[in-house]
Amino acid sequence: MKYHDIIRTANSNLRKAKLRTFLTITAVVIGAFTLTMTNGVGDGIKSYVNTQLGNVGAKDSLFVTATNKSAAEKETDNGLTEYNPDRQKVTVQVNGPQGASYMTEKDVEKMEAIKGVTAVTRTYTIVPDYITASHKKFETQVDQYTDGFNIDLEAGRLVNNKADHEITIPMTYLQPLGLGTDANTALNKTVNLGFTDVAGQKFTKTATIVGVQRSSLVGSSGINASYSWVKDVYNQQTGIAGKPSEFAFLVARFNGNISTQEQEALKQRFTDAGYTAKTIQDQIGVVNQILNAVTIGLNIFGAIALLAASFGIINTLFMSVQERTREIGLMKALGMGRGKIFLLFSLEAILIGFWGSVIGIGLATLAGRAINSFASKGFLKSFDGFSLLAFPPRSLLLVVVIIVTIAFLAGSLPARRASKKDPIEALRYE
């Protein structure tokens, strides 16, 4: 029997027991549907996060914070850290959390001397009381814009860090501030931000809107302001003459063309100097790890369904072997070898897995389109380009391969039993 005849015979055998084959394939369909949907959620979120990461840019930047424990500090067995009187720790800070470690100009000089660092950007933290464009006031947050970062804009442009009063605001700010619904109409409008200095005195600063930000899972949900404007507010808010500037974090620049190994070596030099340095990719990598863990957890449900389907395949083929015992004996008597008998029954299992996975993937794809359409008009309306479920061809192919492999393994036991039957005993079977 030629191989194409074996394939045709396997399909014909499945059609003979229509109901049994239908029920077995249905179990596989459920497993394939579940597996495709759970992977689709993970792929959809990761695709959006990776896209946003690509838009963020600044692949030549390290976010540097002070490491709370320096190399000279020793941690005891019970987790406590020995007191070091030489270690400076900010306990009262108008523009940041109490008890946090801040860096100064000495740290800037220290980082600039680290091999591989091309520049260090100072980042000032300011805390506004409110923002207003009319009579209503709203709470907000302000981030200092760093050159090289690409913020996804609905309209306008990024701020010029040398300008005194430029900011970008999120789309969600437009209506509450009375700036309408069209992002373009908000451009070049001015807003006022209120602050309180360390002496408790209130003051306001005016800023001009030069860009309107789209909503993003990765980007800032607040205002992005120019370096010059933020520094001016910081100096006025701290209000202490001669007080050295303190930074919650600094941005260290390096050559973006260096290899991954060289980047790791650079980060290690920061660690040795008593700092923690991370790239944007490092920070988003944590998100991807969480998403992978969630996806694996969801895939367990698909695995359970496939496990149940594999028992169905075993049962279906064992019954088929039992019913076709005389047929097996006849095929062997006519010269069909054990290998081809094994292939025939294994192929029936593979076909069950293949058709079940294809149908399950097809149903999942249709369901995913409907869910994406509903989500984009509902709870994901603010996130442009975010598809809750994504079905890249590579993932779909992987699902087919996994299910076909499981089906083959499930069918190998009854197929082996069929191939080992004695032809004389099989022909006598009633």
N, C-alpha and C positions, 0 to 999 in steps of 0.2 A: 504494500500500500504506500503510495507516494504521500509526501507531506501535505500537499494541498488537499488530498483526499482525506487525510486525518483531520484537518481543520473542518472540512465540510461535514464529515461524520460526527465530529464533536458538537457542531451547531445543531445537526439533525437530532442527536440524542437528547440535547437540552429541550428541543421543541416537543419531543415525545411526552415528556412529563411537564406540561405547561404550568399547572398550578404549583407544583413543587418548586420548579425553577423560578416562577414569579415570586413566591414567598421568600426564597433564598436571596434572590437579587434585591428584593425590597429591603431586607435586613442590611445588605451591603450599601444600598442607596442611603439609608438613614445614617450609617457611619460616615459615608463619603460626604453627605450634606453637612453633618455636624463638623467634621474635620475641615471642610472648605470654609465654612462660615467663621469658625474660630480663628483659622489662619488669616481669613480676610480682614477681621477686625485688627489683628496685630499688624498686618501688612499695610492697612489703611492708615493707621496712626503713625507707624514708623515712616511711611512714605511722606506724610505731611510734615513730621518733625524734621526729617532729613532735607526736605525741600526748604523749609524755613531756615534750617542751619546753613544751607548753601546760600540763602539770601542774606544771612547775617554778615558773612564775610569775616574780616579781621582774623584771618588764619595765621597771621604773623604776630599774634598778641598772646601774652600770658597774663591772667588775672592773679595778682599776687597779694596774699594776706599774711599777716604776722602769725607765725606758729606760736601757740600759747606756751608750749614747752620747748625751751631752747636746748641745745646739745649739753649745756652745763647743768641742766635741771635733771634731777633724778626722781623717778617715780617709785614709791614704796610698794610693797607687795599688796597693800590694801587699796591701791589705786590713787592715794593722795600724792600730791606733788610737793616737794620740799620748797620752803620759802626761800626766795632769792631776792635780797634787798636791792640788787643792782638792776633787776628787771623792772622796766617802767610799765605801769598799767594804768590806763585812764579809768578813773572811777566816777568822774563827773564830766559829762560831755553833752553839750547842747544839741549836737547834730548826730547823735548815734546812741546805741544802746549802752546802758551802764554796765561796767565790768568788762567791756570789750578791750582788746589790745589794739592800739592805734600806732600808725607809723608816722615818722617825721621826716624832715629834710635830710637827716643823717641816713635814714633808710634809703632815700632816693639816691644819695651819693654812693651808698654801699652797693645798690643794685646796678647802677651805671658802670660800676667797676667789674661786674661779673662778666666773664668771657662769653661772648655771643649776644649780649644785649646791645642793641643799637640806640635805644632811647627809652626813657621812662616818663609816662604821662601821669601827672598828679590828678587825683580824683577827689573833688570836694563833695561832701555830703551836706545837703541842706534840707530842712524840714519846713515846708510852708504850712500856714494855718488854713489857708483857703485859696481858691481861685474864683474870680468873678469877671463877667463881661457886661453885667448890667446891675440889677439890684439883688440878685440871688447869689449866695456864696456856697461853694462846694469844697469838700476836702479833696486833696489830691496828693500826688507824690511827684518829685522831680528827679530825673536822672541826668547826670552830666553826659553829653554826647561825646563819644570817642571817635576820632578820625579813623576811617577805614570800615566802620560798621555800616551795613546796608539795612536801613529800616524800610519795610514794605509800606510804601506811601500810596494813598488814594489820590492825592493831589499835592502839588507844590514840590519842594525840594528839601534836602537835608540842611541842617543848620550850618552856618559858618562859625567855626569855633573862635574866630577872632572878632566876631560881631558882639556888640554889647547887650543885645536884647532879643535874640532870635530863639524861637522854640518851635517844636512840633507837638501837636496834641492828637489824641486818639479820636477816631470817628465818633465814638460814643459820647464825647464831650459836646458835640455840636448843638444838639437840641437843648440839653439842660442849660447851656450857656447863652441860649438865644441866638445862635449863629446859623440857624436854618438846618436844612438837611443836605444841601449840596456842599461838598468839600471845597470846591473852587471858590465859593462865595466867602468862605472863612479866611482865605488867604489874605495876608497883609492887615487883618484886623488885630486890634490890640486887646490884651487882657491884663488885669491887675492881680497880683499875688500878694497875700498878706503874710507877714512874718512877725515873730517875737524874738527880740535879742536876749542875751543873758541877763540883762538888767530888768527884763519884763516890759520893755518899751515896744510898742507896735510900730511897724513901718510897712510900706507897700512898695512893690517894684513893678514896673510896666514891662511887658514883653510883647513882641510882634510874632504872630503866627505865620510861619513860612512853609509849613507842610502839615498834612493831615495823615495820620498813620492808620493803616488797616489793622483790624484785630488779628492777633496772632498768638499761638500757644508759646512761641519762643520769644517774640519781641516784647518790648516794654508795654505795660498796660497804663503807664502814666505819661508825664510830659518829658520830652528830651530837650535839654536846654544847652546853649553854647557855653563853652568853657569860660569865656570872659565874664558872661553874665552870672554863672554859678559862683565863680570865684569872688566876684563883687558882692554878691548876696552873703556868701560865707563870711567874708571879712566884716560885713556890717552886722551879721547875726551873732558872731562870736563877740564882737565889740570890745575886745581887750587889746589895747595898744601893745605892740611888741610880742604878742602871744604867738608862739610858733604854730604853724599849721599842722593839723593832724589828719591822717588819711586812714579810712577804714580799709581801703585797698588801693593798689596802684596797678597800672597797666604797663607791662614791660614789652617792648617791641624787639623782634628778632628777624633774621632773614627768613622769609616764608618759603624759600626754596631748599632749606636744609632737610635732611632725611628724618624719618621717624626716630631712628636711633639717636641722632644728634639732638632732636627735641627732648628726648627722654634724658639725655646727658645734661642738657641745659636745665631742665626741671630739677634734676638731682643736685646741681650746683646751687640752686635756690634753696633746696631742702637743707643742704650742708650749711648754708648761710643763716638758717633759722627762719625760713619763709615757706609758705605753701603756694605753689604755682600751678595753675591749671589753664588749659586752653578751652575754647568754646566746645571743641569736640569732646574733651574730657567731661564737661558738664552735661552735654547732651547724651554722652555714652551711658551715664547713670540712668537717664530716662529710658534708653533702649534696653538696658538690663532689666529694668522693672517691667517693661512691655513684654520682653521675652519670657519672663517668669509668669506673667499673667497668661500669655498665649499658651505656654506649656500646661498651665493649670486647666485652661479651657479645653485643650486638646485631649485631656484625660477622658472627658466625656465621649469624644469621638472614638478614642481607643476602646472604651468599654463597649460601645455599639459595634465596633469592628470585631471585637472578641466574640460577642454573641453571634455575629454574622459568620465568623470562621467555624463555629460549632455547627451552624446551619449548613455550611458547605460540606463539612465532614459527614454529617448525617445524610445529606442529599447524595453524595457520591458513594457512601457505603451501601445505601439502598439501591443505587444504580448498579453497583458491582454485584449485589445479591440477585437482582432481577435479571441481569444479563450474563449470568454465570455460563450458561450453555453457549451464548454468543461468543464469550471470551474463549471458551474451549474450541469452538469452530474456527475462530481467527487464528489461534495458535496451531491448530491442525493444518490450516492452509498455509502456514509458514510465517505468520506474523510474529516477530521476536518480542522478547520481554520489554526491550527498550521502547518499541513503538506502542505496545499496550500501555506502558507507564505514561508515555507521552500523550496518548489519547485521553486518558482520564485526567491527567494533569492539565491538559488543554481545556477540558470542560470546566475545571476549577478556575483557570485563568480567565476564561470567557465570562464566567459569572462575576469575577472581580472587576474585569474590564468594563462590562456593560453597566454594572452597578455603580462604579466610580464615575463613568461618563454621565450617566443619568443624574447621579447625586450632585456632581459639579454643575451640570446644566441648571438644575433646580436652584442650587445655591447662588449661581450667577444671576438668575432672574430675580430671586428674592433680594439679593444684594442691591440690584439696581433700584428696586422699589423702596428699600430702606434708605438708600442714599438720597433718593429724590425727596422722601419724607423728611429726612434729617436736615437736608440743605435748606428746606423751607421752614424748618422748625427750630430745634435747639442748636443747630450748627449754622444758623443763618448769618451770624456775625463773623464766621471764619471762612473767608473766601478760599475756594480751592480745596477745602477739606472734605474728602470722601471717607465716610466712616468705615466702609469696607472696600478693599482693593483686591483684585484677583490677577496678579501678574502671571503670565503664562508659565514661568518657571515654577511657581508655587503650585499651580494646577497640575502640571506635569508630575511634580513630586508626589502629590496626593495620589495620582493614578498609579505611579510606580509602587508606592507603599502598599496600596490596597491590592494590586495585582500580586505583589510579593507575598502578602499575607494569605491571599487566596491560594497561591501555588503551594505554600507551606501547609495550609490546611488540607489541600487535596492530595498531597504527596503520600499520606498514609493509606487512604483507600486505593490510590493508584498503584502503590507498591504491592498492596494485597492482591489487586487484580493481575498484576504482571507475574506474580509468583504462583498463580493457580496452575495446577496440573491439568493439561488438556484432556486427558482420558477421564479423570474424575469430574471435570467441568462438563463434559459431554454426557455423562451419566446423570448429571444433576436434574432433579425434577422440581 
